[in-house]
């Protein structure tokens, strides 16, 4: 049960990090005036704002949370 709860906490934290950093980048999208970027307009805004570490950390937390939840669901109980 502890693994499931830890997984849910990691999942919620990862999703919130990805959601809020995407929201911040989309609100600042109009300030990016270069159309000819290699990354695209959204990812160039993410790069300009320095949000790549937040995206990576959020994705890692989300994947870890899913792994913990699945591990907790499919593991044998202690009793």
N, C-alpha and C positions, 0 to 999 in steps of 0.2 A: 504494500500500500504506500510505503514511503517513496518508492520509485515512481509510482504513478503521480503522486502529489508533486514531487520534484519535477517530473516531466511536464506537468501542467503549468507549473510556475515558469519553467524555462520557455515553454511555448508562448505563454502570454507575454512574457518580457520580450522575446524575439519578435513576435508579431507587432507589438507596440513600437519597438525600435524601428522596424521596417516601415510601419504605417506613418509614424510621425516624421521620419526623415524624408519619406516620399512626399508627404504633405508640405514640408518646408521647401523642398526642391521645386515642387510644382507651383508654390506661391511665388518663388523667386525666378520662375522660368521666363517671365517677361523682361527681366533685366539682362538676360543673355541675348545679345543682338547678333552674334555670329551665326550664320546659317550654314556655312561651309565648315563644319567641324567633323573630325574623324569619329568622335564618340556619339554624335547626335546631340540634339539640343538639350534633352533632359539629362543625359549623362555628363554633358559638359557643365551644366549647372551644378550637378552633384559634385563634380570635380572642383569647380570654382569655390563651392561652399565648404569643401573638405569633408564631405559626408560619406566617403568610401569606407572608412573604418567603422562607421556606425552601421552601414549596410552589411558589411562582412560579419561584424559581431552579432547583429540581429539574425542573419541567416544561420550562423553557427549555433546560436542559442535555440533557434527554431528546430534545426535538425537534431540537436542533442536532446531537446525536449521530446520530440517524436520518438527518438530511440529509447529514452528512459521510459516513456509511457508504454511502448510496445514491450519492452523488457519486463516491466512490472506486470503487465496483463498476462503475458505468456509464461512467466516463471511460476514454479510451484509455490504454494503457500507454505509458511513455516510450520503449520500445525499438522 
